[in-house]
């Protein structure tokens, strides 16, 4: 979209936002701004403003191939990608023959060989990353539904020392 802007309202992105939560907030904001724009247009109060050229980037469509977690990345980068890929396509990880979707995580203490499970308990599955570690708190097995780590671990035992395999992007 390169056309003139009629109304602008900045929106902050929090460390808890996902694509889904941000889309929901933007949809509500868009609805409100359309009503405001119609009111202003009725009074000739809309003033088109050229979009700035600085900082312009093109965002290509996200493909499923990008969803594979690269455990050699820094923990905070992986966590951000997980939020960006929620609800689609979901960040994926492979352990043995099982493909998982990892929906939520928090930064955790720990280090080790990237992809190695450091701990698994009701608080989450802690996995070593290229720098730091992540505690996976919401996971999903193929064909299953999203589950908290505690619920997930009741159906699938993950033990310290297990290693998530690299998935080719």
N, C-alpha and C positions, 0 to 999 in steps of 0.2 A: 504494500500500500504506500504510494508515494504522493498522494493528493494532499491538499491543504488541510490543516487541522482547524476544526471549528470550536471545540472545547477540549481542554486538557485538565486532567486531574491526576497527580502522581499517586502511585500505589506502592507501598512498601512490601517487600518480600521478607518474611520472617524465616528463621531457621527451622520452623516446623512446617512451612508450606510445602505442598506437593503441587504438581501440575493440576490435579483435581481441585484442591482447595483454592488455588489462585484463579483457576477458570471460573469457579463459582462466585468468587468475589468480583471478578471482572465483569461477569454477566450481569450481576446486580448493579454494579456501577454503570455499565453501558445502558441499562434500562433507564436509570435515573437521569443520565446525561442526555439521552434522546428526548426525554420529556422536557428537560431544561432547554435543549436546543430548539425544540418546537416553540416554546414560549418566547425565546429570544428572537427566533425567526419571524414571529408574528409582529414584533416591534422593530424589525430591521436591526436587531442588536447583535447579529452574528458577524464576527470579523474573522475572515479566513487568515490563517497564519501558516506560512511556509514551514515545512518540516526541516529541522536542522540536518545538514549532511554529515556532520561530525558524529562518529560512532555508529554509523549505519552498517548493519550486517545482514546477511541473508541466512535465514534458518531453514535448512532443508528438512524434509519430512523425516521423522525418526523411524528407523527400521528395526525389526526384531534383532537383527545381527548386532546392533549397537548395545543391546541390553545385557550382553554377557559381562559379568563382573571380572575385571582384571585385578586380582588380589595384589599385584605388585604396585598398584597405585597407592597413594596416600589415603589413609582412612577417611579423612574429611572429603576427599574428592569422590570416593565411592559412595559415601553417604549422600552427597549432593546429587549424584547421578541416580541413586535409588529414588530420591524424592522427585527428580525430573521425569522419571519413567513410570510414575504412579499417576494415573491408572493404566497407561499403555506405554510401552509393551510389558513393563515390569522387569526389574533387574533379575537376571538368571544366574544360577550357580549350579555346578555339577559335582556330585559326590558319589563316586562309584558309578553305578548305572542310573542313579536318580537325578533328575533335573528338578531344581527348586526355583521358586520365585521368592526373592527377598524383598519385602515391602517396606519394612521400617527397621531402622538401626540407630544406635547412639554411639558416640565415640567412647572408647573404653581404654583402660590401661592394659598394657601387655605388648609383647613383641615375640617374633618367631619367624619361621619360614612363611612367606606369604601364602595364604590359603589354609593354613593349619588351624584346626579347632583347638583353642586354648582351654576352653571350659564350656560346659553346656549344663544349664540348670533352669529353674523356673523364671529367672530374670532374663535369660537369653542365651544365645549361642555366640560366644566370643571367638572371633576369627582374626588371626594376624594378617596385617596388610603390609605393603611396602614400607610404610612408616605409620606406626601406631596400630591400633586394633579397633574393630567394630564389634558391638554386641547386637546381634540380629534379634529383634524383638517381635517381629511378625513375619511369618513364612508361609509358604504354600507348596504342597506337593503337586505334581502334574495331575490334573483332573480333580484336585481337591479344592477346598476353600481356604481363604486366608485364616490363619490361626495365630493366636499369641504363642510365644515361644513355649510356655508351659503346656498349652494344649498340643502343640506340634510334637513336643518331645514325648508325650504319652503314646503317640502312634508311630514315632520314628526315633529310635535311640541314636543320638550323636554323641560320640565320646571324644575326649581330649586326645589329640594326636591324629585324628582323622584329617584328611587333606582334601579340600575342594580342588578339583582338577581344572586346568585352564580350558576355556571354551574358545574356540577360534571365532573371531569376529568376522 
